[in-house]
Amino acid sequence: GGRCLRDRLEKIGLSLPAGRRKAANVTLITSLVEGEALHLARDFGYVCETEFPAKALGEHLARRHSDTNEQNSRKGMVVAAKQVMKELQDVLSQDRSPVGASKPNTIMEPQVQRCLTHFNLLTHGFGTPALVASVSAIQNFLSEYLKSMDTVGGGGSAIGDMTSDKCDANGSTHSDDDKDSGTG
């Protein structure tokens, strides 16, 4: 199997070190070629950006925790969570792992870049872009959660009764009344 492939690759000037691919568990992600993994990561990012129901989830949690004292405490936690997620997003955005033929210059600490490169090699380039998309979706949720807490905490009922609300393709909720009035 592997020996035969290494011999054939050597004849055309390529070397494949023995045991290199056995270092990690084989998964669907590790079996993708780089082009497929990058395409999947782009599509995943697009779906996270356009379809993740951040607003509906933020409103849902705001209603579950509507006590004023609890909301004040939770707002502080959400703001702190947003800060930490932003820091993670910033670090992940600095990843310069080589994908395919690209060899970008690194801009972060070598040890951190080495770990991210290992992760990205295992995922054939899917890993970091998928995490950036996920963290961005979480950031959107946290922002919507804060907005919803302000609405609920301010005594308003702009969120409405979710029993008659519907979720559109963007994850926004609209009541049947919104559709009738042309605002939904």
Buried (B, 14 or more C-beta within 10 A) or exposed (E): EEEEEBEEEEEEEEEBEEEEEEEEEEEEBBEBEBEBBBBBBBEBBEEBBEEBBBBBBBBBBBBEBBEEEEBEEBBEEBEEBBEEBEEBBEBBEBBBBBBEEEEEEBEEEEEEBEEBBBBBBBBBBBBBBBBBBBBBBBBBBBBBBBBBBBBBBEEEEEBBEBEEBBEEEEBBBBBEEBEEEEEB
